[in-house]
Amino acid sequence: MNKDLNYYMSLPYRVEVVADKDEGGFVLRCPELNGCVTAAKTIEEGFRLLEDAKQEWFSACLEDHIAIPEPMGAEDYSGQFKLRLPKSLHRLLAQRSSEEGVSMNQYCVYLLSKGV
């Protein structure tokens, strides 16, 4: 497949929208595309401007032969990772999960989800 501008513009890149407390309006960016960012008074306008910013970003990369990252999808993550922790924390988590009547894995997922 020819990975041209149309190809990259069709990919579902993640968009972050943050209220701009200093200037008003919103800042929008695609985290996978370092430096691809725009600002606008409304979210709707921001999405239109972000499409323009992406097009310029992709065009510059293609022109300069710079690799363009593709969006990360759920299939890129296994849902598992290893974690090393102090023995005292391991003991505490084991005790608390036992008190709750759940596995330590379930208890840790619960704690992580509360913090995210």
C-alpha positions in Angstrom: 0.0 0.0 0.0 1.2 3.5 -0.9 1.6 5.4 2.4 0.9 8.9 1.0 -0.8 11.9 2.5 -4.3 10.4 2.0 -3.3 7.2 3.7 -2.1 9.0 6.9 -5.0 11.4 6.9 -7.4 8.4 7.0 -5.8 6.9 10.1 -7.6 7.2 13.4 -5.1 9.2 15.5 -6.0 9.9 19.1 -6.8 13.5 19.9 -6.4 15.2 23.3 -8.5 18.3 24.0 -7.5 20.5 26.9 -9.2 23.7 28.0 -6.8 26.7 27.7 -7.3 28.4 31.1 -4.9 31.3 30.3 -6.1 32.3 26.8 -9.6 30.7 26.8 -10.7 28.2 24.2 -9.1 24.8 23.7 -5.8 23.2 22.8 -6.0 20.1 20.6 -3.1 17.7 19.8 -2.4 14.2 18.5 -0.1 12.6 21.1 1.5 10.2 18.6 2.4 13.1 16.3 5.0 15.1 18.3 4.4 18.8 17.8 1.1 18.4 15.9 -1.0 20.9 17.9 -3.5 23.7 17.5 -5.6 26.1 19.5 -9.1 27.4 18.9 -12.0 29.2 20.6 -14.4 26.2 20.2 -13.8 22.4 20.1 -15.5 22.2 16.7 -13.2 24.8 15.3 -10.3 23.0 17.0 -11.0 19.8 15.2 -11.1 21.5 11.8 -7.8 23.3 12.5 -6.3 20.0 13.8 -7.1 18.4 10.4 -5.1 21.2 8.7 -2.3 20.8 11.2 -2.1 17.1 10.6 -2.1 17.6 6.8 0.8 20.1 7.1 2.6 17.8 9.6 2.3 14.7 7.4 3.3 16.7 4.3 6.5 18.0 5.9 7.4 14.5 7.1 6.8 12.9 3.7 8.8 15.7 2.0 11.7 15.3 4.3 11.5 11.4 4.4 10.8 11.4 8.1 9.1 8.3 9.5 5.5 8.9 10.5 4.2 6.8 13.4 0.9 5.1 13.0 -1.8 5.3 15.7 -1.6 2.8 18.5 -4.6 0.6 18.9 -5.9 -1.7 21.6 -4.3 -4.7 19.8 -0.9 -3.2 20.5 -1.3 -3.9 24.2 -1.5 -7.4 25.8 -3.0 -6.2 29.1 -0.1 -7.6 31.0 3.1 -6.2 32.4 5.6 -7.1 35.1 6.0 -5.0 38.2 8.8 -5.2 40.8 7.9 -3.7 44.2 9.3 -3.7 47.7 8.6 -6.8 49.7 6.7 -4.8 52.3 4.3 -3.4 49.7 3.8 -6.9 48.2 2.9 -8.1 51.7 0.5 -5.2 52.3 -1.2 -5.8 48.9 -1.5 -9.5 49.6 -3.1 -8.8 53.0 -5.5 -6.2 51.7 -6.6 -8.3 48.8 -7.2 -11.3 51.1 -9.3 -9.1 53.4 -11.4 -8.1 50.4 -11.7 -11.7 49.3 -10.2 -11.1 45.8 -7.0 -12.0 44.1 -4.1 -9.6 44.5 -4.2 -9.1 40.7 -7.9 -8.0 40.9 -7.1 -5.8 43.9 -4.2 -4.0 42.1 -6.4 -3.5 39.0 -9.0 -1.9 41.3 -6.4 0.4 42.9 -5.0 1.4 39.5 -8.4 2.2 38.1 -9.2 4.4 41.0 -6.0 6.4 40.4 -6.3 6.8 36.7 
